[in-house]
Amino acid sequence: MTDRRAPSADPVDASTLIDLTESHVARGYHPLPVVLREGSGAWVTDVEGNRYLDCLAGYSALNFGHGHPDLLAAAHEQLDRLTLTSRAFYSEQLALFGAELADLTGKDMVLPMNSGAEGVETAIKVSRKWGYEVKGVPEPEASIVVMDGNFHGRTTTIVSFSTDDVARSGYAPFTPGFRLAKYGSISAVDELIDDTTVAVLFEPIQGEGGVIIPPDGYLRELRELCTSRGVLMVADEIQSGLARSGRTFACDHEDVVPDIYILGKALGGGILPVSAIAADEDVLGVITPGSHGSTFGGNPLAAAVGRAVISLLRTGVFQQRATELGQRLEEGLRGLVGHGLVAVRARGLWAGLDIDPTLMSGREMCEGLLRRGLLAKDTHGSTIRLAPPLVVTEKEIDLIVDSVADVLRERTSA
Ligand SMILES: *Cc1c(COP(=O)(O)O)cnc(C)c1O
């Protein structure tokens, strides 16, 4: 037996790997200068053997950490059995995944896709079709209310209603049919709804926006508004869902059940892309053979990993860890407000930090954290997001707080 982990050729050094990436992979990201090779739990190791605490967790795709044994076991087992069938045939794993995800969300049905953006696209298509066939909106008049500061992915239709100029610029013409409301304002949504409106699409917490938490009662009022005006409430829980916020879904914080959940990221356990929408039969029933699909959506490998994710969520352990460790993180970070931090927003193990912009940018904070062995990512300007895997320990939470404090102190005392 040869060692499966042994590199096939001489290892290539970090700066060469960075050059190769910058010359041969489109530069849609601005990565920190660290080249990773391995990961385990909350920690990753670079090609030089340095270890880092992962405080981004793949934008919450890695809620259960790197290489969670249950998830790896499910993947390995299914990898050897059956990986792809297409939807031309039934598969054992998809049947069980569908039933278990429907049960987790409390909905009748699910529609599995791959990336998060595909999940959002699916929710948009289903909302429009529901609008025409069930609500009776004349085609092609359907409108969907969306929020400023949103992030729902990168397809042409989705960037059509982004308020981020960099994400949109150069990609026109855009898809019509979207109306922008101010995030957190119920009256703004109310004013935009008319007879053509089929859905309100929102994030219960805006992740890419910088962990923006809407005012208390907002989700409940939005639920009431959607019900009374006969429009679908569509919650993009791709980043906020699956235990990150301390509950299975961020909507749970206000005991709100949307008409459509959009899930992704952690649904694939950090192993492969798995997304899905979940809704009741009166909504998802509009999908008929040929009207929507995906070659890889709901494939047996993805379904097996998704089922293992659902089993982990069923224990409630990760939701509880997010709540308890999140409190510790929030308390620690609050102590830094006025000492280089302007504001801290946190829910569960998920924090947005606004750094005093006269002190440093978010990027500079992340570079400072990198030097101390922590990986984090700025969202924009002087805002960074901290979202470590939910398997971190209390000591590691303290390390995060101490490291942020150190980086700030370096500048405040300079
Ligand atoms: C990441 C994200 C998406 C897009 O998911 P991809 O898998 O990158 O396509 C959509 N919505 C939200 C809220 C996200 O955080």
The ligand as an SDF file (V2000), in Angstrom:
LIG
                    3D

 15 15  0  0  0  0  0  0  0  0999 V2000
  -23.1720   32.0580   -0.4500 C   0  0  0  0  0  0  0  0  0  0  0  0
  -24.5630   32.5440   -0.5930 C   0  0  0  0  0  0  0  0  0  0  0  0
  -25.2850   32.3460   -1.7800 C   0  0  0  0  0  0  0  0  0  0  0  0
  -24.6820   31.7290   -3.0080 C   0  0  0  0  0  0  0  0  0  0  0  0
  -24.2240   30.4330   -2.8110 O   0  0  0  0  0  0  0  0  0  0  0  0
  -23.1500   29.8040   -3.8530 P   0  0  0  0  0  0  0  0  0  0  0  0
  -23.0390   28.3770   -3.4270 O   0  0  0  0  0  0  0  0  0  0  0  0
  -21.8820   30.5770   -3.6970 O   0  0  0  0  0  0  0  0  0  0  0  0
  -23.7370   29.9640   -5.2160 O   0  0  0  0  0  0  0  0  0  0  0  0
  -26.6080   32.7610   -1.8060 C   0  0  0  0  0  0  0  0  0  0  0  0
  -27.1820   33.3600   -0.7430 N   0  0  0  0  0  0  0  0  0  0  0  0
  -26.5140   33.5720    0.4080 C   0  0  0  0  0  0  0  0  0  0  0  0
  -27.2160   34.2140    1.5610 C   0  0  0  0  0  0  0  0  0  0  0  0
  -25.1740   33.1930    0.5200 C   0  0  0  0  0  0  0  0  0  0  0  0
  -24.5020   33.4380    1.6460 O   0  0  0  0  0  0  0  0  0  0  0  0
  1  2  1  0
  2  3  1  0
  2 14  2  0
  3  4  1  0
  3 10  2  0
  4  5  1  0
  5  6  1  0
  6  7  2  0
  6  8  1  0
  6  9  1  0
 10 11  1  0
 11 12  2  0
 12 13  1  0
 12 14  1  0
 14 15  1  0
M  END
$$$$
